[in-house]
Amino acid sequence: MRNLVRPSGLLGALLLAGCSFAPAYQPPTVAAIPASYKEAGPWQTAHPQDELPRGAWWRLYGDAELDRLETQVDTHNPTVAEAVANYDLARAAVAEAHSALLPQVGSFASMTTNRQSERRPTRSQTQPNQYPANTVGVQLDYDLDLWGRLRNTVAAQKAAAQASAADLATMRLSLHAEVAGDYMALRGLDAQGKLLAQTIAAYQRAVAITEARHTGKIASGIDVARAQDQLKATQAEASDIEAQRAVYEHALASLVGRPASSFAIAPSVVQIGVPQIPVGVPSTLLQRRPDIAAAERRVASANAMVGVARSAFYPDVSLSGLFGFQDTGEAALFSTPYTFWTLGPQMVMPVFEGGLRHAQVAAAQATLRASGDAYRTVVLTAFQQVEDSLSNLRILARALQQENEAVDAAQRAQRMAMSLYRDGATNFLDVVVAQTAALQAEQTALSLQTRALQASIDLVRALGGGWSTQDLPSGRVVAEVKPKW
């Protein structure tokens, strides 16, 4: 009969091992997600199948120098290296938690010489005062995890590691976007610098004209002073552009992990168009943003930790085994007569802890609620960022078209004013006003073009940069897989 009881007890333990006190997990719900982006409007149709290029999304801009800079971020940027180290730490935590599910086997050995007191209680008269003791053995401990404490801990650590992987993707996306944004600003300043250089050359010719007319008693000294003032002010503006460019160049050096003193990007005017970026539909944003994925995985981790806290109310049952050899050094140690062993279950159960476990469950549940609300905040912020970027692109496109028309008009006015001045039909003040208006219009157009490019980068970033939740490590491989670089 005893032989029947033991298998049935083991079967019961195995059935109990499937117990878990973690709530059934469901991702947090978000307010009704619209079918399309409001700011996309009729000018950009959303298609569910539209996707950004995987990984190297910056190639949309078709600039070789930008591609070269972006490839250095993953390999040289110290912030990325720090995020990789944090991910490695999270993966190690998964492996550590998973090890608790397996039997723990250890060995021990000792060779000692001992002396016992002649007055030791219960000592017999035949026992020697001094004796050797040699012991060799192995010990096995196995936690049955009847209530899912260990399994929920593993699940929590896996979800936390996945969140860390998504954090790494978020960091990489942010840095790549920052490199692209700074690069567009730098190239925009290069275009401004070229415009100012051309303008300075034109103003130098204007100064020469006014000086010649003044020498010929055709124009007053006021015209010369106005022309010189305009020239010097523009030269000062060109110096300021040069200073701004140096700041962006230094920023790019840090982003690609290079000392600013040994890093340089040659000035160049590059024509970069604003690409057509597929936005898809709002519902896909939940799978395309790594920060949303990180927030959701933290909710899953907090959900599992509720199960860990609840399991503390129940007894922790484990199996322990000990086997070894022991003798006094007078015979062969590894002999059957000198074996010892012990095998049996152990149970630890709380009796009184002053409300500690109730407080731990309450804390775990509060953490779960807080992480759920944090997830909703991230989702709402993501939708806001997409709408902001779409509206910026739409409005900047219209403004740039209008400003280009203003540039054409201002340049015509400038040419007419200079022609009239040469013929003596107007004073130089009209020329100054026309030239200033033309320069401002061209500068504004260049600024709008740079802002439109940066807005497109913001949109790529808001859409997740081609990332997908499929890029998250899953299952036990989360403790083994290396990030893709």
Secondary structure, 3 states (H helix, E strand, C coil): CHHHHHHHHHHHHHHHCCCCCCCCCCCCCCCCCCCCCCCCHHHCCCCCCCCCCCCCHHHHHCCHHHHHHHHHHHHHCHHHHHHHHHHHHHHHHHHHHHHCCCCEEEEEEEEEEEECCCCCCCCCCCCCCEEEEEEEEEEEEEECCCCCHHHHHHHHHHHHHHHHHHHHHHHHHHHHHHHHHHHHHHHHHHHHHHHHHHHHHHHHHHHHHHHHHHHCCCCCHHHHHHHHHHHHHHHHHHHHHHHHHHHHHHHHHHHCCCCHHHCCCCCCCCCCCCCCCCCCCHHHHHHHCHHHHHHHHHHHHHHHHHHHHHHCCCCEEEEEEEEEEEECCCCCCCCHHHEEEEEEEEEECCCCCCCHHHHHHHHHHHHHHHHHHHHHHHHHHHHHHHHHHHHHHHHHHHHHHHHHHHHHHHHHHHHHHHHHHHCCCCCHHHHHHHHHHHHHHHHHHHHHHHHHHHHHHHHHHHCCCCCCHHHCCCHHHHHCCCCCC
